[in-house]
Amino acid sequence: MTSATLVREQVEPWEEVPRPLRPRLTVVVLTQGDRPELARALASVRAQRGVDPHLVLVVNGGRPPQLDPADQLIVLPENVGVPAGRNIGVAATDADVVVFLDDDAELQGEDHLASVLERFDEDPDLGAMAMRIVDETGRTQRRHVPRVGRRSAHRSGQVTHFIGAACAVRTSAFEGVDGFDPRFFYAMEESDLAWRLMDRGWGIWYSADLAAFHPRTPPSRHSRYMWFLARNRLWMAWRSLPLPLFVAHLLIWTVVCAVRCQPLRDVLAGYREAWRTRPARRPLGWRTVATMTRLGRPPFV
C-alpha cells in the first residue's frame, strides 16, 4: 500500500466526483480555494493542445471555488499539507503521467503538456521532469534553478532536483517510492522524492524550453518557514545520506543560514524536532551520490 493510499484513508470522509476513463496524463492542482490566480492556472491547462488532460482539483481544507474547473474535484475536510494533498491527487487517477501545477502558476505555452508526455514516451527511464519557473520579469529565481549556478536556468538536461510548482512524474515511479513523504507537510518534499527516485535508477529532466509562470514571492511568507525547512532537511539528510555526507550537509547549510542572516533559533528548533522524530535510515548508494555530483548538485550542498 502506497503512502498516497494511506493518507487518503486517514482523511476520509472526503467529497469526490467520479473519475473518468483512464487518461494518459493527469494534472493535479492543490488549492485552498482562496487564490484569485486559480482560474488562470486552470485555464492554462484547458488551453493545451495535442493532449486531453484529466484535471484533478484537490481542495486542501478550504471551500471549493465558485466555478466548474475540473474533471474531478476532491474536497478534504482539513489541510493535510502539500505532499499529502498531492499524494491524494495521484491516488485519484490511473494516468501514466501526473503533472503538478501550483494554484498560482500558469503554463506559458499551449503545447507544454503534449511535450511533457512525448518526453516520457521517448525515455522509459525518466521518472520526473521540471519546467522552468519564471516570474513577472521573465526571470528564474535562484531557488528555482535545479543546479548550482543561476545561469543554468536556461540549459535543459538531466538534473537531481525539481520544483513542485510545475513538474511531472511517471506514476509508476512515483508510487514505486511511495510518493511524497506526507510528514513533511511543507518544504523539501520535492528534493526528498528526487533523491529516492534517483536511487531507484530513475532519471530527472529539466526542460528550460517549457516555462510556467509563478509570481515572485519570498518563501518566508509562510508561517514557520525556516522551522519546516530545517526539520525536513534534517529528516531528508538523515534518511538518505551516508553519515559523512549527512554531517557535511547540515554543517554547510547551517553556515549558509548564518551568512544569510536567517533566524538560527528557528533552524535549531527545527533540527531538534527532526532529531527527536527522525525516520529510519535508507542511505543512497555511492553510485547515486557520484551521479548527483556529476550532474552539478552533490547532495551535501
Disulfide bonds with the S-S distance in Angstrom:
none
